[in-house]
């Protein structure tokens, strides 16, 4: 679960952060609760999951949308 949390958090920075961010947070929390041996990856998953939600909030306030936009205007 710790590795899955890390991977979901990492991928969530680029795509589907509205889904993968909370999943990374839940899996990281569950992994820590169950006493995983990969504590560092679980903590990174928690951090990346929180970063996913921060990116989502920033995109929603800046563009009014939940998608990336590279167009200037």
mmCIF file of the N, C-alpha and C atoms, coordinates in Angstrom:
data_MODEL
# 
_entry.id   MODEL 
# 
loop_
_atom_site.group_PDB 
_atom_site.id 
_atom_site.type_symbol 
_atom_site.label_atom_id 
_atom_site.label_alt_id 
_atom_site.label_comp_id 
_atom_site.label_asym_id 
_atom_site.label_entity_id 
_atom_site.label_seq_id 
_atom_site.pdbx_PDB_ins_code 
_atom_site.Cartn_x 
_atom_site.Cartn_y 
_atom_site.Cartn_z 
_atom_site.occupancy 
_atom_site.B_iso_or_equiv 
_atom_site.pdbx_formal_charge 
_atom_site.auth_seq_id 
_atom_site.auth_comp_id 
_atom_site.auth_asym_id 
_atom_site.auth_atom_id 
_atom_site.pdbx_PDB_model_num 
ATOM 1   N N  . UNK A 1 1  ? 0.817   -1.197 0.000   1.00 0.00 ? 1  UNK A N  1 
ATOM 2   C CA . UNK A 1 1  ? 0.000   0.000  0.000   1.00 0.00 ? 1  UNK A CA 1 
ATOM 3   C C  . UNK A 1 1  ? 0.858   1.257  0.000   1.00 0.00 ? 1  UNK A C  1 
ATOM 4   N N  . UNK A 1 2  ? 2.026   1.191  0.642   1.00 0.00 ? 2  UNK A N  1 
ATOM 5   C CA . UNK A 1 2  ? 2.900   2.362  0.695   1.00 0.00 ? 2  UNK A CA 1 
ATOM 6   C C  . UNK A 1 2  ? 3.401   2.714  -0.697  1.00 0.00 ? 2  UNK A C  1 
ATOM 7   N N  . UNK A 1 3  ? 3.788   1.707  -1.454  1.00 0.00 ? 3  UNK A N  1 
ATOM 8   C CA . UNK A 1 3  ? 4.288   1.950  -2.809  1.00 0.00 ? 3  UNK A CA 1 
ATOM 9   C C  . UNK A 1 3  ? 3.156   2.447  -3.706  1.00 0.00 ? 3  UNK A C  1 
ATOM 10  N N  . UNK A 1 4  ? 1.976   1.879  -3.572  1.00 0.00 ? 4  UNK A N  1 
ATOM 11  C CA . UNK A 1 4  ? 0.824   2.328  -4.360  1.00 0.00 ? 4  UNK A CA 1 
ATOM 12  C C  . UNK A 1 4  ? 0.486   3.776  -4.030  1.00 0.00 ? 4  UNK A C  1 
ATOM 13  N N  . UNK A 1 5  ? 0.580   4.148  -2.774  1.00 0.00 ? 5  UNK A N  1 
ATOM 14  C CA . UNK A 1 5  ? 0.329   5.528  -2.363  1.00 0.00 ? 5  UNK A CA 1 
ATOM 15  C C  . UNK A 1 5  ? 1.330   6.473  -3.008  1.00 0.00 ? 5  UNK A C  1 
ATOM 16  N N  . UNK A 1 6  ? 2.603   6.071  -3.002  1.00 0.00 ? 6  UNK A N  1 
ATOM 17  C CA . UNK A 1 6  ? 3.654   6.890  -3.601  1.00 0.00 ? 6  UNK A CA 1 
ATOM 18  C C  . UNK A 1 6  ? 3.426   7.062  -5.104  1.00 0.00 ? 6  UNK A C  1 
ATOM 19  N N  . UNK A 1 7  ? 3.124   5.966  -5.786  1.00 0.00 ? 7  UNK A N  1 
ATOM 20  C CA . UNK A 1 7  ? 2.926   6.019  -7.237  1.00 0.00 ? 7  UNK A CA 1 
ATOM 21  C C  . UNK A 1 7  ? 1.691   6.844  -7.588  1.00 0.00 ? 7  UNK A C  1 
ATOM 22  N N  . UNK A 1 8  ? 0.606   6.650  -6.858  1.00 0.00 ? 8  UNK A N  1 
ATOM 23  C CA . UNK A 1 8  ? -0.610  7.430  -7.126  1.00 0.00 ? 8  UNK A CA 1 
ATOM 24  C C  . UNK A 1 8  ? -0.378  8.918  -6.885  1.00 0.00 ? 8  UNK A C  1 
ATOM 25  N N  . UNK A 1 9  ? 0.351   9.239  -5.829  1.00 0.00 ? 9  UNK A N  1 
ATOM 26  C CA . UNK A 1 9  ? 0.647   10.638 -5.559  1.00 0.00 ? 9  UNK A CA 1 
ATOM 27  C C  . UNK A 1 9  ? 1.517   11.254 -6.636  1.00 0.00 ? 9  UNK A C  1 
ATOM 28  N N  . UNK A 1 10 ? 2.481   10.493 -7.122  1.00 0.00 ? 10 UNK A N  1 
ATOM 29  C CA . UNK A 1 10 ? 3.388   10.988 -8.152  1.00 0.00 ? 10 UNK A CA 1 
ATOM 30  C C  . UNK A 1 10 ? 2.661   11.182 -9.478  1.00 0.00 ? 10 UNK A C  1 
ATOM 31  N N  . UNK A 1 11 ? 1.877   10.222 -9.885  1.00 0.00 ? 11 UNK A N  1 
ATOM 32  C CA . UNK A 1 11 ? 1.127   10.326 -11.143 1.00 0.00 ? 11 UNK A CA 1 
ATOM 33  C C  . UNK A 1 11 ? 0.043   11.392 -11.014 1.00 0.00 ? 11 UNK A C  1 
ATOM 34  N N  . UNK A 1 12 ? -0.512  11.526 -9.833  1.00 0.00 ? 12 UNK A N  1 
ATOM 35  C CA . UNK A 1 12 ? -1.573  12.500 -9.614  1.00 0.00 ? 12 UNK A CA 1 
ATOM 36  C C  . UNK A 1 12 ? -1.135  13.942 -9.779  1.00 0.00 ? 12 UNK A C  1 
ATOM 37  N N  . UNK A 1 13 ? 0.156   14.196 -9.716  1.00 0.00 ? 13 UNK A N  1 
ATOM 38  C CA . UNK A 1 13 ? 0.625   15.561 -9.956  1.00 0.00 ? 13 UNK A CA 1 
ATOM 39  C C  . UNK A 1 13 ? 0.401   15.983 -11.400 1.00 0.00 ? 13 UNK A C  1 
ATOM 40  N N  . UNK A 1 14 ? 0.318   15.002 -12.302 1.00 0.00 ? 14 UNK A N  1 
ATOM 41  C CA . UNK A 1 14 ? 0.159   15.314 -13.720 1.00 0.00 ? 14 UNK A CA 1 
ATOM 42  C C  . UNK A 1 14 ? -1.255  15.095 -14.232 1.00 0.00 ? 14 UNK A C  1 
ATOM 43  N N  . UNK A 1 15 ? -1.891  13.998 -13.821 1.00 0.00 ? 15 UNK A N  1 
ATOM 44  C CA . UNK A 1 15 ? -3.232  13.674 -14.325 1.00 0.00 ? 15 UNK A CA 1 
ATOM 45  C C  . UNK A 1 15 ? -4.126  13.198 -13.190 1.00 0.00 ? 15 UNK A C  1 
ATOM 46  N N  . UNK A 1 16 ? -5.401  13.417 -13.316 1.00 0.00 ? 16 UNK A N  1 
ATOM 47  C CA . UNK A 1 16 ? -6.422  12.924 -12.383 1.00 0.00 ? 16 UNK A CA 1 
ATOM 48  C C  . UNK A 1 16 ? -6.119  13.240 -10.920 1.00 0.00 ? 16 UNK A C  1 
ATOM 49  N N  . UNK A 1 17 ? -5.608  14.439 -10.649 1.00 0.00 ? 17 UNK A N  1 
ATOM 50  C CA . UNK A 1 17 ? -5.281  14.768 -9.258  1.00 0.00 ? 17 UNK A CA 1 
ATOM 51  C C  . UNK A 1 17 ? -6.512  14.824 -8.370  1.00 0.00 ? 17 UNK A C  1 
ATOM 52  N N  . UNK A 1 18 ? -7.680  14.994 -8.945  1.00 0.00 ? 18 UNK A N  1 
ATOM 53  C CA . UNK A 1 18 ? -8.903  15.024 -8.148  1.00 0.00 ? 18 UNK A CA 1 
ATOM 54  C C  . UNK A 1 18 ? -9.248  13.630 -7.606  1.00 0.00 ? 18 UNK A C  1 
ATOM 55  N N  . UNK A 1 19 ? -8.781  12.578 -8.277  1.00 0.00 ? 19 UNK A N  1 
ATOM 56  C CA . UNK A 1 19 ? -9.033  11.202 -7.850  1.00 0.00 ? 19 UNK A CA 1 
ATOM 57  C C  . UNK A 1 19 ? -7.816  10.601 -7.146  1.00 0.00 ? 19 UNK A C  1 
ATOM 58  N N  . UNK A 1 20 ? -6.651  10.757 -7.755  1.00 0.00 ? 20 UNK A N  1 
ATOM 59  C CA . UNK A 1 20 ? -5.454  10.102 -7.243  1.00 0.00 ? 20 UNK A CA 1 
ATOM 60  C C  . UNK A 1 20 ? -4.915  10.736 -5.963  1.00 0.00 ? 20 UNK A C  1 
ATOM 61  N N  . UNK A 1 21 ? -5.142  12.033 -5.762  1.00 0.00 ? 21 UNK A N  1 
ATOM 62  C CA . UNK A 1 21 ? -4.684  12.691 -4.539  1.00 0.00 ? 21 UNK A CA 1 
ATOM 63  C C  . UNK A 1 21 ? -5.310  12.103 -3.284  1.00 0.00 ? 21 UNK A C  1 
ATOM 64  N N  . UNK A 1 22 ? -6.646  12.062 -3.205  1.00 0.00 ? 22 UNK A N  1 
ATOM 65  C CA . UNK A 1 22 ? -7.269  11.442 -2.032  1.00 0.00 ? 22 UNK A CA 1 
ATOM 66  C C  . UNK A 1 22 ? -6.943  9.961  -1.876  1.00 0.00 ? 22 UNK A C  1 
ATOM 67  N N  . UNK A 1 23 ? -6.830  9.242  -3.001  1.00 0.00 ? 23 UNK A N  1 
ATOM 68  C CA . UNK A 1 23 ? -6.464  7.813  -2.917  1.00 0.00 ? 23 UNK A CA 1 
ATOM 69  C C  . UNK A 1 23 ? -5.071  7.650  -2.317  1.00 0.00 ? 23 UNK A C  1 
ATOM 70  N N  . UNK A 1 24 ? -4.142  8.506  -2.705  1.00 0.00 ? 24 UNK A N  1 
ATOM 71  C CA . UNK A 1 24 ? -2.785  8.446  -2.159  1.00 0.00 ? 24 UNK A CA 1 
ATOM 72  C C  . UNK A 1 24 ? -2.793  8.745  -0.661  1.00 0.00 ? 24 UNK A C  1 
ATOM 73  N N  . UNK A 1 25 ? -3.618  9.687  -0.247  1.00 0.00 ? 25 UNK A N  1 
ATOM 74  C CA . UNK A 1 25 ? -3.712  10.010 1.175   1.00 0.00 ? 25 UNK A CA 1 
ATOM 75  C C  . UNK A 1 25 ? -4.270  8.837  1.979   1.00 0.00 ? 25 UNK A C  1 
ATOM 76  N N  . UNK A 1 26 ? -5.307  8.216  1.463   1.00 0.00 ? 26 UNK A N  1 
ATOM 77  C CA . UNK A 1 26 ? -5.928  7.092  2.169   1.00 0.00 ? 26 UNK A CA 1 
ATOM 78  C C  . UNK A 1 26 ? -4.977  5.903  2.244   1.00 0.00 ? 26 UNK A C  1 
ATOM 79  N N  . UNK A 1 27 ? -4.356  5.549  1.125   1.00 0.00 ? 27 UNK A N  1 
ATOM 80  C CA . UNK A 1 27 ? -3.450  4.403  1.119   1.00 0.00 ? 27 UNK A CA 1 
ATOM 81  C C  . UNK A 1 27 ? -2.219  4.648  1.985   1.00 0.00 ? 27 UNK A C  1 
ATOM 82  N N  . UNK A 1 28 ? -1.699  5.867  1.961   1.00 0.00 ? 28 UNK A N  1 
ATOM 83  C CA . UNK A 1 28 ? -0.557  6.188  2.820   1.00 0.00 ? 28 UNK A CA 1 
ATOM 84  C C  . UNK A 1 28 ? -0.914  6.096  4.289   1.00 0.00 ? 28 UNK A C  1 
ATOM 85  N N  . UNK A 1 29 ? -2.081  6.592  4.649   1.00 0.00 ? 29 UNK A N  1 
ATOM 86  C CA . UNK A 1 29 ? -2.536  6.499  6.033   1.00 0.00 ? 29 UNK A CA 1 
ATOM 87  C C  . UNK A 1 29 ? -2.761  5.066  6.473   1.00 0.00 ? 29 UNK A C  1 
ATOM 88  N N  . UNK A 1 30 ? -3.364  4.264  5.601   1.00 0.00 ? 30 UNK A N  1 
ATOM 89  C CA . UNK A 1 30 ? -3.579  2.851  5.924   1.00 0.00 ? 30 UNK A CA 1 
ATOM 90  C C  . UNK A 1 30 ? -2.260  2.097  6.070   1.00 0.00 ? 30 UNK A C  1 
ATOM 91  N N  . UNK A 1 31 ? -1.313  2.394  5.201   1.00 0.00 ? 31 UNK A N  1 
ATOM 92  C CA . UNK A 1 31 ? -0.019  1.722  5.283   1.00 0.00 ? 31 UNK A CA 1 
ATOM 93  C C  . UNK A 1 31 ? 0.682   2.054  6.592   1.00 0.00 ? 31 UNK A C  1 
ATOM 94  N N  . UNK A 1 32 ? 0.616   3.310  7.017   1.00 0.00 ? 32 UNK A N  1 
ATOM 95  C CA . UNK A 1 32 ? 1.242   3.692  8.285   1.00 0.00 ? 32 UNK A CA 1 
ATOM 96  C C  . UNK A 1 32 ? 0.512   3.077  9.474   1.00 0.00 ? 32 UNK A C  1 
ATOM 97  N N  . UNK A 1 33 ? -0.810  2.996  9.389   1.00 0.00 ? 33 UNK A N  1 
ATOM 98  C CA . UNK A 1 33 ? -1.586  2.410  10.471  1.00 0.00 ? 33 UNK A CA 1 
ATOM 99  C C  . UNK A 1 33 ? -1.280  0.922  10.642  1.00 0.00 ? 33 UNK A C  1 
ATOM 100 N N  . UNK A 1 34 ? -1.076  0.246  9.529   1.00 0.00 ? 34 UNK A N  1 
ATOM 101 C CA . UNK A 1 34 ? -0.800  -1.193 9.579   1.00 0.00 ? 34 UNK A CA 1 
ATOM 102 C C  . UNK A 1 34 ? 0.667   -1.504 9.835   1.00 0.00 ? 34 UNK A C  1 
ATOM 103 N N  . UNK A 1 35 ? 1.493   -0.496 10.013  1.00 0.00 ? 35 UNK A N  1 
ATOM 104 C CA . UNK A 1 35 ? 2.892   -0.709 10.363  1.00 0.00 ? 35 UNK A CA 1 
ATOM 105 C C  . UNK A 1 35 ? 3.741   -1.226 9.219   1.00 0.00 ? 35 UNK A C  1 
ATOM 106 N N  . UNK A 1 36 ? 3.709   -0.555 8.105   1.00 0.00 ? 36 UNK A N  1 
ATOM 107 C CA . UNK A 1 36 ? 4.476   -0.972 6.943   1.00 0.00 ? 36 UNK A CA 1 
ATOM 108 C C  . UNK A 1 36 ? 5.983   -0.851 7.196   1.00 0.00 ? 36 UNK A C  1 
ATOM 109 N N  . UNK A 1 37 ? 6.738   -1.661 6.488   1.00 0.00 ? 37 UNK A N  1 
ATOM 110 C CA . UNK A 1 37 ? 8.196   -1.547 6.573   1.00 0.00 ? 37 UNK A CA 1 
ATOM 111 C C  . UNK A 1 37 ? 8.710   -0.456 5.644   1.00 0.00 ? 37 UNK A C  1 
ATOM 112 N N  . UNK A 1 38 ? 7.862   0.006  4.749   1.00 0.00 ? 38 UNK A N  1 
ATOM 113 C CA . UNK A 1 38 ? 8.227   1.071  3.810   1.00 0.00 ? 38 UNK A CA 1 
ATOM 114 C C  . UNK A 1 38 ? 7.628   2.396  4.281   1.00 0.00 ? 38 UNK A C  1 
ATOM 115 N N  . UNK A 1 39 ? 7.990   2.787  5.462   1.00 0.00 ? 39 UNK A N  1 
ATOM 116 C CA . UNK A 1 39 ? 7.450   3.999  6.093   1.00 0.00 ? 39 UNK A CA 1 
ATOM 117 C C  . UNK A 1 39 ? 7.753   5.256  5.279   1.00 0.00 ? 39 UNK A C  1 
ATOM 118 N N  . UNK A 1 40 ? 8.942   5.327  4.716   1.00 0.00 ? 40 UNK A N  1 
ATOM 119 C CA . UNK A 1 40 ? 9.328   6.504  3.926   1.00 0.00 ? 40 UNK A CA 1 
ATOM 120 C C  . UNK A 1 40 ? 8.452   6.690  2.706   1.00 0.00 ? 40 UNK A C  1 
ATOM 121 N N  . UNK A 1 41 ? 8.155   5.596  2.027   1.00 0.00 ? 41 UNK A N  1 
ATOM 122 C CA . UNK A 1 41 ? 7.301   5.697  0.843   1.00 0.00 ? 41 UNK A CA 1 
ATOM 123 C C  . UNK A 1 41 ? 5.871   6.055  1.224   1.00 0.00 ? 41 UNK A C  1 
ATOM 124 N N  . UNK A 1 42 ? 5.410   5.571  2.349   1.00 0.00 ? 42 UNK A N  1 
ATOM 125 C CA . UNK A 1 42 ? 4.066   5.934  2.802   1.00 0.00 ? 42 UNK A CA 1 
ATOM 126 C C  . UNK A 1 42 ? 4.001   7.422  3.130   1.00 0.00 ? 42 UNK A C  1 
ATOM 127 N N  . UNK A 1 43 ? 5.037   7.938  3.766   1.00 0.00 ? 43 UNK A N  1 
ATOM 128 C CA . UNK A 1 43 ? 5.067   9.373  4.075   1.00 0.00 ? 43 UNK A CA 1 
ATOM 129 C C  . UNK A 1 43 ? 5.168   10.217 2.809   1.00 0.00 ? 43 UNK A C  1 
ATOM 130 N N  . UNK A 1 44 ? 5.964   9.746  1.845   1.00 0.00 ? 44 UNK A N  1 
ATOM 131 C CA . UNK A 1 44 ? 6.030   10.453 0.568   1.00 0.00 ? 44 UNK A CA 1 
ATOM 132 C C  . UNK A 1 44 ? 4.683   10.414 -0.152  1.00 0.00 ? 44 UNK A C  1 
ATOM 133 N N  . UNK A 1 45 ? 3.987   9.293  -0.059  1.00 0.00 ? 45 UNK A N  1 
ATOM 134 C CA . UNK A 1 45 ? 2.654   9.195  -0.649  1.00 0.00 ? 45 UNK A CA 1 
ATOM 135 C C  . UNK A 1 45 ? 1.692   10.180 -0.017  1.00 0.00 ? 45 UNK A C  1 
ATOM 136 N N  . UNK A 1 46 ? 1.776   10.325 1.291   1.00 0.00 ? 46 UNK A N  1 
ATOM 137 C CA . UNK A 1 46 ? 0.936   11.318 1.976   1.00 0.00 ? 46 UNK A CA 1 
ATOM 138 C C  . UNK A 1 46 ? 1.270   12.736 1.514   1.00 0.00 ? 46 UNK A C  1 
ATOM 139 N N  . UNK A 1 47 ? 2.545   13.025 1.427   1.00 0.00 ? 47 UNK A N  1 
ATOM 140 C CA . UNK A 1 47 ? 2.970   14.358 0.989   1.00 0.00 ? 47 UNK A CA 1 
ATOM 141 C C  . UNK A 1 47 ? 2.576   14.651 -0.447  1.00 0.00 ? 47 UNK A C  1 
ATOM 142 N N  . UNK A 1 48 ? 2.762   13.673 -1.322  1.00 0.00 ? 48 UNK A N  1 
ATOM 143 C CA . UNK A 1 48 ? 2.388   13.865 -2.721  1.00 0.00 ? 48 UNK A CA 1 
ATOM 144 C C  . UNK A 1 48 ? 0.873   13.940 -2.895  1.00 0.00 ? 48 UNK A C  1 
ATOM 145 N N  . UNK A 1 49 ? 0.132   13.191 -2.094  1.00 0.00 ? 49 UNK A N  1 
ATOM 146 C CA . UNK A 1 49 ? -1.328  13.284 -2.144  1.00 0.00 ? 49 UNK A CA 1 
ATOM 147 C C  . UNK A 1 49 ? -1.810  14.669 -1.740  1.00 0.00 ? 49 UNK A C  1 
ATOM 148 N N  . UNK A 1 50 ? -1.184  15.226 -0.713  1.00 0.00 ? 50 UNK A N  1 
ATOM 149 C CA . UNK A 1 50 ? -1.527  16.589 -0.299  1.00 0.00 ? 50 UNK A CA 1 
ATOM 150 C C  . UNK A 1 50 ? -1.128  17.596 -1.376  1.00 0.00 ? 50 UNK A C  1 
ATOM 151 N N  . UNK A 1 51 ? 0.023   17.366 -2.010  1.00 0.00 ? 51 UNK A N  1 
ATOM 152 C CA . UNK A 1 51 ? 0.454   18.249 -3.100  1.00 0.00 ? 51 UNK A CA 1 
ATOM 153 C C  . UNK A 1 51 ? -0.503  18.170 -4.282  1.00 0.00 ? 51 UNK A C  1 
ATOM 154 N N  . UNK A 1 52 ? -1.039  16.981 -4.552  1.00 0.00 ? 52 UNK A N  1 
ATOM 155 C CA . UNK A 1 52 ? -2.036  16.840 -5.619  1.00 0.00 ? 52 UNK A CA 1 
ATOM 156 C C  . UNK A 1 52 ? -3.238  17.733 -5.362  1.00 0.00 ? 52 UNK A C  1 
ATOM 157 N N  . UNK A 1 53 ? -3.710  17.717 -4.138  1.00 0.00 ? 53 UNK A N  1 
ATOM 158 C CA . UNK A 1 53 ? -4.873  18.543 -3.802  1.00 0.00 ? 53 UNK A CA 1 
ATOM 159 C C  . UNK A 1 53 ? -4.541  20.027 -3.829  1.00 0.00 ? 53 UNK A C  1 
ATOM 160 N N  . UNK A 1 54 ? -3.308  20.369 -3.488  1.00 0.00 ? 54 UNK A N  1 
ATOM 161 C CA . UNK A 1 54 ? -2.869  21.762 -3.567  1.00 0.00 ? 54 UNK A CA 1 
ATOM 162 C C  . UNK A 1 54 ? -2.805  22.224 -5.020  1.00 0.00 ? 54 UNK A C  1 
ATOM 163 N N  . UNK A 1 55 ? -2.292  21.371 -5.903  1.00 0.00 ? 55 UNK A N  1 
ATOM 164 C CA . UNK A 1 55 ? -2.260  21.690 -7.329  1.00 0.00 ? 55 UNK A CA 1 
ATOM 165 C C  . UNK A 1 55 ? -3.685  21.847 -7.863  1.00 0.00 ? 55 UNK A C  1 
ATOM 166 N N  . UNK A 1 56 ? -4.567  20.967 -7.447  1.00 0.00 ? 56 UNK A N  1 
ATOM 167 C CA . UNK A 1 56 ? -5.964  21.054 -7.871  1.00 0.00 ? 56 UNK A CA 1 
ATOM 168 C C  . UNK A 1 56 ? -6.592  22.376 -7.424  1.00 0.00 ? 56 UNK A C  1 
ATOM 169 N N  . UNK A 1 57 ? -6.374  22.747 -6.180  1.00 0.00 ? 57 UNK A N  1 
ATOM 170 C CA . UNK A 1 57 ? -6.934  24.006 -5.679  1.00 0.00 ? 57 UNK A CA 1 
ATOM 171 C C  . UNK A 1 57 ? -6.351  25.206 -6.418  1.00 0.00 ? 57 UNK A C  1 
ATOM 172 N N  . UNK A 1 58 ? -5.063  25.157 -6.716  1.00 0.00 ? 58 UNK A N  1 
ATOM 173 C CA . UNK A 1 58 ? -4.424  26.252 -7.446  1.00 0.00 ? 58 UNK A CA 1 
ATOM 174 C C  . UNK A 1 58 ? -4.975  26.368 -8.857  1.00 0.00 ? 58 UNK A C  1 
ATOM 175 N N  . UNK A 1 59 ? -5.131  25.241 -9.528  1.00 0.00 ? 59 UNK A N  1 
ATOM 176 C CA . UNK A 1 59 ? -5.684  25.261 -10.885 1.00 0.00 ? 59 UNK A CA 1 
ATOM 177 C C  . UNK A 1 59 ? -7.120  25.778 -10.898 1.00 0.00 ? 59 UNK A C  1 
ATOM 178 N N  . UNK A 1 60 ? -7.895  25.360 -9.907  1.00 0.00 ? 60 UNK A N  1 
ATOM 179 C CA . UNK A 1 60 ? -9.294  25.794 -9.876  1.00 0.00 ? 60 UNK A CA 1 
ATOM 180 C C  . UNK A 1 60 ? -9.412  27.290 -9.616  1.00 0.00 ? 60 UNK A C  1 
ATOM 181 N N  . UNK A 1 61 ? -8.546  27.850 -8.785  1.00 0.00 ? 61 UNK A N  1 
ATOM 182 C CA . UNK A 1 61 ? -8.636  29.282 -8.519  1.00 0.00 ? 61 UNK A CA 1 
ATOM 183 C C  . UNK A 1 61 ? -8.026  30.106 -9.644  1.00 0.00 ? 61 UNK A C  1 
ATOM 184 N N  . UNK A 1 62 ? -6.991  29.605 -10.280 1.00 0.00 ? 62 UNK A N  1 
ATOM 185 C CA . UNK A 1 62 ? -6.327  30.375 -11.338 1.00 0.00 ? 62 UNK A CA 1 
ATOM 186 C C  . UNK A 1 62 ? -7.107  30.340 -12.647 1.00 0.00 ? 62 UNK A C  1 
ATOM 187 N N  . UNK A 1 63 ? -7.565  29.157 -13.054 1.00 0.00 ? 63 UNK A N  1 
ATOM 188 C CA . UNK A 1 63 ? -8.209  29.007 -14.353 1.00 0.00 ? 63 UNK A CA 1 
ATOM 189 C C  . UNK A 1 63 ? -9.714  28.806 -14.280 1.00 0.00 ? 63 UNK A C  1 
ATOM 190 N N  . UNK A 1 64 ? -10.209 28.433 -13.136 1.00 0.00 ? 64 UNK A N  1 
ATOM 191 C CA . UNK A 1 64 ? -11.620 28.097 -13.025 1.00 0.00 ? 64 UNK A CA 1 
ATOM 192 C C  . UNK A 1 64 ? -11.933 26.728 -13.611 1.00 0.00 ? 64 UNK A C  1 
ATOM 193 N N  . UNK A 1 65 ? -10.898 25.910 -13.785 1.00 0.00 ? 65 UNK A N  1 
ATOM 194 C CA . UNK A 1 65 ? -11.070 24.572 -14.356 1.00 0.00 ? 65 UNK A CA 1 
ATOM 195 C C  . UNK A 1 65 ? -10.142 23.600 -13.620 1.00 0.00 ? 65 UNK A C  1 
ATOM 196 N N  . UNK A 1 66 ? -10.343 22.316 -13.838 1.00 0.00 ? 66 UNK A N  1 
ATOM 197 C CA . UNK A 1 66 ? -9.495  21.321 -13.193 1.00 0.00 ? 66 UNK A CA 1 
ATOM 198 C C  . UNK A 1 66 ? -8.489  20.714 -14.165 1.00 0.00 ? 66 UNK A C  1 
ATOM 199 N N  . UNK A 1 67 ? -8.240  21.370 -15.285 1.00 0.00 ? 67 UNK A N  1 
ATOM 200 C CA . UNK A 1 67 ? -7.315  20.835 -16.282 1.00 0.00 ? 67 UNK A CA 1 
ATOM 201 C C  . UNK A 1 67 ? -6.136  21.795 -16.494 1.00 0.00 ? 67 UNK A C  1 
ATOM 202 N N  . UNK A 1 68 ? -5.035  21.241 -16.973 1.00 0.00 ? 68 UNK A N  1 
ATOM 203 C CA . UNK A 1 68 ? -3.861  22.037 -17.290 1.00 0.00 ? 68 UNK A CA 1 
ATOM 204 C C  . UNK A 1 68 ? -4.126  22.839 -18.546 1.00 0.00 ? 68 UNK A C  1 
ATOM 205 N N  . UNK A 1 69 ? -3.551  24.025 -18.630 1.00 0.00 ? 69 UNK A N  1 
ATOM 206 C CA . UNK A 1 69 ? -3.672  24.830 -19.831 1.00 0.00 ? 69 UNK A CA 1 
ATOM 207 C C  . UNK A 1 69 ? -2.366  25.562 -20.072 1.00 0.00 ? 69 UNK A C  1 
ATOM 208 N N  . UNK A 1 70 ? -1.766  25.314 -21.231 1.00 0.00 ? 70 UNK A N  1 
ATOM 209 C CA . UNK A 1 70 ? -0.505  25.973 -21.570 1.00 0.00 ? 70 UNK A CA 1 
ATOM 210 C C  . UNK A 1 70 ? -0.698  27.150 -22.499 1.00 0.00 ? 70 UNK A C  1 
ATOM 211 N N  . UNK A 1 71 ? -1.922  27.408 -22.906 1.00 0.00 ? 71 UNK A N  1 
ATOM 212 C CA . UNK A 1 71 ? -2.208  28.534 -23.806 1.00 0.00 ? 71 UNK A CA 1 
ATOM 213 C C  . UNK A 1 71 ? -2.150  29.847 -23.030 1.00 0.00 ? 71 UNK A C  1 
ATOM 214 N N  . UNK A 1 72 ? -1.614  30.850 -23.688 1.00 0.00 ? 72 UNK A N  1 
ATOM 215 C CA . UNK A 1 72 ? -1.543  32.159 -23.062 1.00 0.00 ? 72 UNK A CA 1 
ATOM 216 C C  . UNK A 1 72 ? -2.685  33.011 -23.581 1.00 0.00 ? 72 UNK A C  1 
ATOM 217 N N  . UNK A 1 73 ? -3.165  33.853 -22.727 1.00 0.00 ? 73 UNK A N  1 
ATOM 218 C CA . UNK A 1 73 ? -4.228  34.696 -23.228 1.00 0.00 ? 73 UNK A CA 1 
ATOM 219 C C  . UNK A 1 73 ? -4.979  35.344 -22.195 1.00 0.00 ? 73 UNK A C  1 
# 
